[in-house]
């Protein structure tokens, strides 16, 4: 059994820096690389793609990326773990195996975690008494049943551990928690057991630090962003994990960015609720027990983490169709930039009213003036330019589409020195809303499927 | 003395549905008791005013010299529903960092 492993963060979201995972496997030693692709609304986008073409529904970038790195990963025995399989992890694995075969890879075993997709089981589950009510609002799922786009259970680390045990060089999952992707190799390599709550919590904390890629290593760093070296070549974080549950957060030496107590702290507080109860399917981690220590240049030690037993439930992430939106933006220049933008907004609203269009909300923001900080923004009177950004939302597609035709006319029929209108009329986009719920762990069963070139 | 939070803290913000979270972190250990004392949930709620429609909750992480604020119903519906330019509350940490507090203690920064 190993005493230490190095787990690299390769992607923090679908659309992240494409060179990062390549750097992680070429610029220094790592044993594993995790790549997180899924956000709350990603699954619904993938469901839509799969409905159009049953061979799709996963992060397509992942196939191209794997092509680039898989021969090297096979050679160096770097194992890849990702939730980029989305709503179609089997098709994702098949595409990757096909690409690898063409590259002349002789041997490749992929473990696929399935069983998280419960969209087709909703009615059965409800008959069993599992109500899937919204865990925030308490509303019944009946109110959105007909508009559901996706429903996925968040699995944790254990199904990935099973795939690793079966010898998978790469593990592709559907909806797995971001933290589970990092925790799984620690459980597998160090022989951690269910019940080792402190260790599982430590691995979960490491996963939280890694799950947003460069955000732990100098990206989006508010403490001192000007001091971040060579941001263009930012090195993504690496967790050097030890069997006793201690973790060193670091990065490859010849990369940009930085790992400091401050960069790690900023990521630790990112998108958390009650820090004493960071709930995952694997454990409940207590973030108030985390001890950080400077351990050399670009090295921060994480220790002391306490955990509590996992709950009896999995979280379910569902999404439903919730109307349409569109946005129009126009830029007004000095003189009187803000006044002009406000006048244009007034004209636009009068015209919308005259057309009798119905919206749940119309929101106007003045980008460059106060769109981010509202009334807290400093009161600059003579700004050089302001972008008027108006968004609308409605359950009625036609109203939103008609609104889109009211932006361009403002250029010749509104206040002067206006620009920034390119790319045609703003088109309606579907609004996909998020529906979180809980499901007893006994009601769903993760499964591991192996596919391979041998 | 008057202190702007930006001078003694850093932070990061993000979203969970229609709730924004702001992690406010003291730059030095000795600044943590100051923010713990003065930057209460109530003060933050009043500061953001109508930008936050729901309640403001605060959690303490003295081990990280940090406070975590949850701002409920602050993101115009959240997710893809929100019409806000900053639908995920990414700039709200900076908004909090521009807050000035009036403190009895004397500190150097």
HADDOCK unambig.tbl for C-alpha pairs under 7 A between the chains (distance, minus, plus):
assign (segid A and resid 222 and name CA) (segid B and resid 10 and name CA) 5.81 0.50 0.50
assign (segid A and resid 222 and name CA) (segid B and resid 11 and name CA) 6.19 0.50 0.50
assign (segid A and resid 223 and name CA) (segid B and resid 10 and name CA) 4.88 0.50 0.50
assign (segid A and resid 265 and name CA) (segid B and resid 64 and name CA) 6.64 0.50 0.50
assign (segid A and resid 266 and name CA) (segid B and resid 11 and name CA) 6.09 0.50 0.50
assign (segid A and resid 266 and name CA) (segid B and resid 12 and name CA) 5.79 0.50 0.50
assign (segid A and resid 269 and name CA) (segid B and resid 23 and name CA) 5.16 0.50 0.50
assign (segid A and resid 269 and name CA) (segid B and resid 68 and name CA) 6.94 0.50 0.50
assign (segid A and resid 270 and name CA) (segid B and resid 12 and name CA) 6.20 0.50 0.50
assign (segid A and resid 270 and name CA) (segid B and resid 13 and name CA) 6.18 0.50 0.50
assign (segid A and resid 270 and name CA) (segid B and resid 14 and name CA) 6.31 0.50 0.50
assign (segid A and resid 270 and name CA) (segid B and resid 23 and name CA) 6.66 0.50 0.50
assign (segid A and resid 271 and name CA) (segid B and resid 13 and name CA) 6.95 0.50 0.50
assign (segid A and resid 271 and name CA) (segid B and resid 14 and name CA) 5.28 0.50 0.50
assign (segid A and resid 271 and name CA) (segid B and resid 15 and name CA) 5.91 0.50 0.50
assign (segid A and resid 271 and name CA) (segid B and resid 16 and name CA) 6.66 0.50 0.50
assign (segid A and resid 271 and name CA) (segid B and resid 21 and name CA) 5.91 0.50 0.50
assign (segid A and resid 272 and name CA) (segid B and resid 21 and name CA) 6.95 0.50 0.50
assign (segid A and resid 273 and name CA) (segid B and resid 70 and name CA) 6.95 0.50 0.50
assign (segid A and resid 274 and name CA) (segid B and resid 59 and name CA) 6.48 0.50 0.50
assign (segid A and resid 288 and name CA) (segid B and resid 61 and name CA) 5.19 0.50 0.50
assign (segid A and resid 288 and name CA) (segid B and resid 63 and name CA) 6.06 0.50 0.50
assign (segid A and resid 289 and name CA) (segid B and resid 63 and name CA) 6.87 0.50 0.50
assign (segid A and resid 290 and name CA) (segid B and resid 63 and name CA) 6.76 0.50 0.50
assign (segid A and resid 291 and name CA) (segid B and resid 63 and name CA) 6.60 0.50 0.50
assign (segid A and resid 363 and name CA) (segid B and resid 83 and name CA) 6.26 0.50 0.50
assign (segid A and resid 371 and name CA) (segid B and resid 85 and name CA) 6.70 0.50 0.50
assign (segid A and resid 372 and name CA) (segid B and resid 86 and name CA) 6.26 0.50 0.50
assign (segid A and resid 372 and name CA) (segid B and resid 91 and name CA) 6.23 0.50 0.50
assign (segid A and resid 373 and name CA) (segid B and resid 95 and name CA) 5.73 0.50 0.50
assign (segid A and resid 391 and name CA) (segid B and resid 83 and name CA) 5.43 0.50 0.50
assign (segid A and resid 392 and name CA) (segid B and resid 83 and name CA) 6.84 0.50 0.50
assign (segid A and resid 431 and name CA) (segid B and resid 80 and name CA) 5.59 0.50 0.50
assign (segid A and resid 431 and name CA) (segid B and resid 81 and name CA) 5.55 0.50 0.50
assign (segid A and resid 432 and name CA) (segid B and resid 80 and name CA) 6.07 0.50 0.50
assign (segid A and resid 432 and name CA) (segid B and resid 81 and name CA) 6.99 0.50 0.50
assign (segid A and resid 433 and name CA) (segid B and resid 79 and name CA) 6.77 0.50 0.50
assign (segid A and resid 433 and name CA) (segid B and resid 80 and name CA) 6.68 0.50 0.50
assign (segid A and resid 433 and name CA) (segid B and resid 81 and name CA) 6.51 0.50 0.50
